[in-house]
Amino acid sequence: MRDQESGQREDVTISVERMIRFCYLAQMQFEYAHGDTRALPIHLTQFGTLVFETASFLYSLFEEGQNAINLLTVWQGFDHPFGEELQNYVTRLAPFKDKLRLVRNRIGFHGSLNRGHERAGLGIFDVESSRARDFAHLVRDMQQLCLRMIAWYMKGMDSSTRPAEMWEEFVAEMQGRSRTQGSA
């Protein structure tokens, strides 16, 4: 099925919408500092919530399964400039994928009934490890790739849907300001 506004397959359009939500989550996550002393444990702060939700969304962008949005699979079968970059990203994501699935299932989206079950997969967030830094870079790199993919997608949209205006509004929101506020 084709999306009327873009002319692309419907699954491609849905993948772009998910990338937009991932970009918002990643942006908000990076805007929050987690070093403040608080009464709340880190996982119950805004930063902790955003970390788990962003990681869960990242996993969902590359989830295996027939009914899942897997960007590598969805973006096959039509001409675009991101094939090699997506494949390279999947290779970089591979060492984190099993842990991300656990985070997504046990904390991010589904939940657990005990702390031991919940704790599985959290090693990727250990701020004292190079693995956590690698994961943070991976999130930032995916956000940057998504931004380029979204821009490319919007350029191909029917001009009557005002893609340039949609892009401008998206970028303004990513920068934490509304279009009515204008540039800082």
Secondary structure by P-SEA (a helix, b strand, c coil): cccccccccaaaaaaaaaaaaaaaaaaaaaaccccccccccccccaaaaaaaaaaaaaaaacccccccccccccccccccccaaaaaaaaaaaccaaaaaaaaaaccccccccccccccccccccccccaaaaaaaaaaaaaaaaaaaaaaaaaaacccccaaaaaaaaaaaaaaccccccccc
